[in-house]
Amino acid sequence: MTHFFNTATKTLAAIALIGGSLALTTPAFAVSGASKKVSVNFDKSELETTEGLAKVYAKFEETAAKNCSRADSNTVLDRVAEGVCTRRLIRDLVRDVDHADLTAYYEMKKST
């Protein structure tokens, strides 16, 4: 029981650390999380079509998944931490772009 509590406490602390460390650092879509800077490059004209929005959003999802995955994720709480990190990173990237159609697309994807 003590081992589980210690492991759970460490993992929850990691969740809080990951979640609290995702702060935007530049308008170039860079996000700092666990001392990483993440940027996603795309053509702004892609934001003018539904297909382009989907393409940009897919880039955000792929980038977030790559940057939030951990090789040593072997517990449910580790996978929860990855999911929280991924969702927050995508949210922060969308907010940083600050485009109404991309925000609407994000909200639609978030609710499905």
Contact map, one row per residue, 1 for C-alpha under 8 A:
1111100000000000000000000000000000000000000000000000000000000000000000000000000000000000000000000000000000000000
1111110000000000000000000000000000000000000000000000000000000000000000000000000000000000000000000000000000000000
1111111000000000000000000000000000000000000000000000000000000000000000000000000000000000000000000000000000000000
1111111100000000000000000000000000000000000000000000000000000000000000000000000000000000000000000000000000000000
1111111110000000000000000000000000000000000000000000000000000000000000000000000000000000000000000000000000000000
0111111111000000000000000000000000000000000000000000000000000000000000000000000000000000000000000000000000000000
0011111111100000000000000000000000000000000000000000000000000000000000000000000000000000000000000000000000000000
0001111111110000000000000000000000000000000000000000000000000000000000000000100000000000000000000000000000000000
0000111111111000000000000000000000000000000000000000000000000000000000000000000000000000000000000000000000000000
0000011111111100000000000000000000000000000000000000000000000000000000000000000000000000000000000000000000000000
0000001111111110000000000000000000000000000000000000000000000000000000000000110010000000000000000000000000000000
0000000111111111000000000000000000000000000000000000000000000000000000000000100010000000000000000000000000000000
0000000011111111100000000000000000000000000000000000000000000000000000000000000000000000000000000000000000000000
0000000001111111110000000000000000000000000000000000000000000000000000000000000010000000000000000000000000000000
0000000000111111111000000000000000000000000000000000000000000000000000000000000110011000000000000000000000000000
0000000000011111111100000000000000000000000000000000000000000000000000000000000000000000000000000000000000000000
0000000000001111111110000000000000000000000000000000000000000000000000000000000000000000000000000000000000000000
0000000000000111111111000000000011000000000000000000000000000000000000000000000010001000000000000000000000000000
0000000000000011111111000000000000000000000000000000000000000000000000000000000000011001000000000000000000000000
0000000000000001111111100000000000000000000000000000000000000000000000000000000000000000000000000000000000000000
0000000000000000111111100000000111000000000000000000000000000000000000000000000000000000000000000000000000000000
0000000000000000011111110000001111000000000000000000000000000000000000000000000000000001100100000000000000000000
0000000000000000000111111000001110000000000000000000000000000000000000000000000000000000000100000000000000000000
0000000000000000000001111110111100000000000000000000000000000000000000000000000000000000000100010000000000000000
0000000000000000000000111110011100000000000000000000000000000000000000000000000000000000000000000000000000000000
0000000000000000000000011111111000000000000000000000000000000000000000000000000000000000000000000000000000000000
0000000000000000000000011111110000000000000000000000000000000000000000000000000000000000000000011000000000000000
0000000000000000000000000111110000000010000000000000000000000000000000000000000000000000000000000000000000000000
0000000000000000000000010111111000000111000000000000000000000000000000000000000000000000000010011000000000000000
0000000000000000000000011111111100001111000000000000000000000000000000000000000000000000000010000000000000000000
0000000000000000000001111100111110011110000000000000000000000000000000000000000000000000100110000000000000000000
0000000000000000000011111000011111111100000000000000000000000000000000000000000000000000000000000000000000000000
0000000000000000010011100000001111111000000000000000000000000000000000000000000000000000000000000000000000000000
0000000000000000010011000000000111110000000000000000000000000000000000000000000000000000000000000000000000000000
0000000000000000000000000000000111111000000000000000000000000000000000000000000000000000000000000000000000000000
0000000000000000000000000000001111111100000000000000000000000000000000000000000000000000000000000000000000000000
0000000000000000000000000000011110111110000000000000000000000000000000000000000000000000000000000000000000000000
0000000000000000000000000000111100011111000000000000000000000010001000000000000000000000000000000000000000000000
0000000000000000000000000001111000001111100000000000000000000000000000000000000000000000000000000000000000000000
0000000000000000000000000000110000000111110000000000000000110010000000000000000000000000000000000000000000000000
0000000000000000000000000000000000000011111000000000000000000000000000000000000000000000000000000000000000000000
0000000000000000000000000000000000000001111101000000000100000000000000000000000000000000000000000000000000000000
0000000000000000000000000000000000000000111111100000000000000000000000000000000000000000000000000000000000000000
0000000000000000000000000000000000000000011111110000000000000000000000000000000000000000000000000000000000000000
0000000000000000000000000000000000000000001111111001000000000000000000000000000000000000000000000000000000000000
0000000000000000000000000000000000000000011111111011101100000000000000000000000000000000000000000000000000000000
0000000000000000000000000000000000000000001111111101100100000000000000000000000000000000000000000010110000000000
0000000000000000000000000000000000000000000111111101100000000000000000000000000000000000000000000000100000000000
0000000000000000000000000000000000000000000011111111100000000000000000000000000000000000000000000000000000000000
0000000000000000000000000000000000000000000000111111110000000000000000000000000000000000000000000000000000000000
0000000000000000000000000000000000000000000001001111111000000000000000000000000000000000000000000000000000000000
0000000000000000000000000000000000000000000011111111111100000000000000000000000000000000000000000000000000000000
0000000000000000000000000000000000000000000001111111111110000000000000000000000000000000000000000000110010000000
0000000000000000000000000000000000000000000000000111111111000000000000000000000000000000000000000000000010000000
0000000000000000000000000000000000000000000001000011111111100000000000000000000000000000000000000000000000000000
0000000000000000000000000000000000000000010001100001111111110000000000000000000000000000000000000000000000000000
0000000000000000000000000000000000000000000000000000111111111000000000000000000000000000000000000000010001000000
0000000000000000000000000000000000000000000000000000011111111100000000000000000000000000000000000000000000000000
0000000000000000000000000000000000000001000000000000001111111110000000000000000000000000000000000000000000000000
0000000000000000000000000000000000000001000000000000000111111111000000000000000000000000010010000000000000000000
0000000000000000000000000000000000000000000000000000000011111111100000000000000000000100010000000000000000000000
0000000000000000000000000000000000000000000000000000000001111111110000000000000000000000000000000000000000000000
0000000000000000000000000000000000000101000000000000000000111111111000000000000000000000000000000000000000000000
0000000000000000000000000000000000000000000000000000000000011111111100000000000000001110110000000000000000000000
0000000000000000000000000000000000000000000000000000000000001111111110000000000000000100000000000000000000000000
0000000000000000000000000000000000000000000000000000000000000111111110000000000000000000000000000000000000000000
0000000000000000000000000000000000000100000000000000000000000011111110000000000000000100000000000000000000000000
0000000000000000000000000000000000000000000000000000000000000001111111000000000001101100000000000000000000000000
0000000000000000000000000000000000000000000000000000000000000000111111101000000001000000000000000000000000000000
0000000000000000000000000000000000000000000000000000000000000000000111111000000001000000000000000000000000000000
0000000000000000000000000000000000000000000000000000000000000000000011111000000000000000000000000000000000000000
0000000000000000000000000000000000000000000000000000000000000000000001111100000000000000000000000000000000000000
0000000000000000000000000000000000000000000000000000000000000000000011111110011000000000000000000000000000000000
0000000000000000000000000000000000000000000000000000000000000000000000011111011000000000000000000000000000000000
0000000000000000000000000000000000000000000000000000000000000000000000001111111000000000000000000000000000000000
0000000000000000000000000000000000000000000000000000000000000000000000000111111100000000000000000000000000000000
0000000100110000000000000000000000000000000000000000000000000000000000000011111110000000000000000000000000000000
0000000000100000000000000000000000000000000000000000000000000000000000001111111111000000000000000000000000000000
0000000000000000000000000000000000000000000000000000000000000000000000001111111111100000000000000000000000000000
0000000000000010000000000000000000000000000000000000000000000000000000000001111111110000000000000000000000000000
0000000000110110010000000000000000000000000000000000000000000000000000000000111111111000000000000000000000000000
0000000000000000000000000000000000000000000000000000000000000000000111000000011111111100000000000000000000000000
0000000000000000000000000000000000000000000000000000000000000000000100000000001111111110000000000000000000000000
0000000000000010001000000000000000000000000000000000000000000000000000000000000111111111000000000000000000000000
0000000000000010011000000000000000000000000000000000000000000001000100000000000011111111100000000000000000000000
0000000000000000000000000000000000000000000000000000000000001001101100000000000001111111110000000000000000000000
0000000000000000000000000000000000000000000000000000000000000001000000000000000000111111111000000000000000000000
0000000000000000001001000000000000000000000000000000000000000000000000000000000000011111111100000000000000000000
0000000000000000000001000000001000000000000000000000000000000001000000000000000000001111111110000000000000000000
0000000000000000000000000000000000000000000000000000000000011001000000000000000000000111111111000000000000000000
0000000000000000000000000000000000000000000000000000000000000000000000000000000000000011111111100000000001000000
0000000000000000000001110000001000000000000000000000000000000000000000000000000000000001111111110000000000000000
0000000000000000000000000000111000000000000000000000000000010000000000000000000000000000111111111000000000000000
0000000000000000000000000000000000000000000000000000000000000000000000000000000000000000011111111110011001000000
0000000000000000000000000000000000000000000000000000000000000000000000000000000000000000001111111110001000000000
0000000000000000000000010010100000000000000000000000000000000000000000000000000000000000000111111100000000000000
0000000000000000000000000010100000000000000000000000000000000000000000000000000000000000000011111110000000000000
0000000000000000000000000000000000000000000000000000000000000000000000000000000000000000000001111111011000000000
0000000000000000000000000000000000000000000000100000000000000000000000000000000000000000000001101111111000000000
0000000000000000000000000000000000000000000000000000000000000000000000000000000000000000000000000111111100000000
0000000000000000000000000000000000000000000000110000100000000000000000000000000000000000000000000011111110000000
0000000000000000000000000000000000000000000000100000100010000000000000000000000000000000000001000111111111000000
0000000000000000000000000000000000000000000000000000000000000000000000000000000000000000000001100111111111100000
0000000000000000000000000000000000000000000000000000000000000000000000000000000000000000000000000001111111110000
0000000000000000000000000000000000000000000000000000110000000000000000000000000000000000000000000000111111111000
0000000000000000000000000000000000000000000000000000000010000000000000000000000000000000001001000000011111111100
0000000000000000000000000000000000000000000000000000000000000000000000000000000000000000000000000000001111111110
0000000000000000000000000000000000000000000000000000000000000000000000000000000000000000000000000000000111111111
0000000000000000000000000000000000000000000000000000000000000000000000000000000000000000000000000000000011111111
0000000000000000000000000000000000000000000000000000000000000000000000000000000000000000000000000000000001111111
0000000000000000000000000000000000000000000000000000000000000000000000000000000000000000000000000000000000111111
0000000000000000000000000000000000000000000000000000000000000000000000000000000000000000000000000000000000011111
